[in-house]
Amino acid sequence: MKYFKFKVIIILFIILIFYYHFKNIKIVELWKLYHVNSLIGLQKFIEGIQFSNNNDINLWYKIILPFLELPIILLIISIFLLTIITIKK
């Protein structure tokens, strides 16, 4: 149990460092720097789903893009929390 607590403290410290360096970077900016073609492919896929269902909702601009505009630190924290929740003791 002590090892687990030490590991959690180290990870929280790393997240804190990431926060100060990357607090203004958005998920979409990081994804665009890494692989812009997959981002374009995701948009095409989402728009294809939209047209096949004949929905009036614009899924890309109303749902997906606002999520991608979130700061990257929220993604890192949520992945960390999900990891902690799913770890078996």
C-alpha positions in Angstrom: 0.0 0.0 0.0 2.9 2.4 0.7 4.2 1.8 -2.8 0.8 2.7 -4.3 0.6 5.9 -2.3 4.1 6.9 -3.3 3.3 6.2 -6.9 0.1 8.3 -6.7 2.1 11.2 -5.2 4.7 11.0 -7.9 2.0 11.0 -10.6 0.3 14.0 -9.0 3.6 15.9 -9.0 4.1 15.1 -12.7 0.5 16.4 -13.4 1.3 19.6 -11.5 4.4 20.1 -13.6 2.4 19.5 -16.8 -0.2 22.0 -15.6 2.2 24.8 -15.3 3.8 24.1 -18.7 0.8 23.1 -20.7 -2.2 24.8 -19.1 -3.0 26.8 -22.2 -2.6 24.0 -24.8 -5.8 22.5 -26.1 -6.4 18.9 -27.0 -7.0 19.8 -30.6 -3.7 21.7 -30.9 -1.7 18.8 -29.5 -3.5 16.4 -31.8 -2.9 18.7 -34.8 0.8 18.8 -34.0 1.0 15.0 -33.7 -1.1 13.9 -36.7 -3.3 16.3 -38.5 -4.6 13.7 -41.0 -6.2 11.6 -38.3 -8.0 14.7 -37.0 -9.3 15.4 -40.5 -10.3 11.8 -40.9 -12.2 11.9 -37.6 -14.1 15.0 -38.8 -15.0 13.2 -42.1 -16.1 10.1 -40.2 -18.3 12.1 -37.8 -19.8 14.1 -40.7 -20.5 10.8 -42.5 -22.4 9.5 -39.5 -24.4 12.7 -39.4 -25.4 12.5 -43.1 -26.3 8.9 -43.0 -28.7 9.5 -40.1 -30.1 12.7 -41.5 -29.8 14.5 -38.2 -30.3 18.3 -38.0 -27.6 18.4 -35.2 -24.2 19.2 -36.4 -22.2 16.7 -34.4 -18.8 18.0 -35.2 -19.3 21.6 -34.3 -21.8 21.2 -31.4 -20.4 18.1 -29.6 -16.9 17.0 -30.7 -15.1 20.3 -31.3 -16.0 21.8 -27.9 -14.6 18.7 -26.3 -11.4 19.0 -28.4 -11.1 22.7 -27.3 -10.6 21.7 -23.7 -7.2 22.2 -22.1 -4.9 19.1 -22.3 -4.5 19.1 -18.6 -8.1 18.1 -18.1 -7.5 15.1 -20.3 -4.4 14.1 -18.3 -6.2 14.5 -15.0 -9.2 12.4 -16.1 -6.9 9.6 -17.5 -5.1 9.6 -14.1 -8.4 9.5 -12.2 -9.7 6.7 -14.3 -6.5 4.7 -13.8 -6.7 5.1 -10.1 -10.3 4.1 -10.0 -9.7 0.9 -12.1 -6.6 -0.3 -10.2 -7.3 -3.3 -8.1 -6.0 -3.1 -4.6 
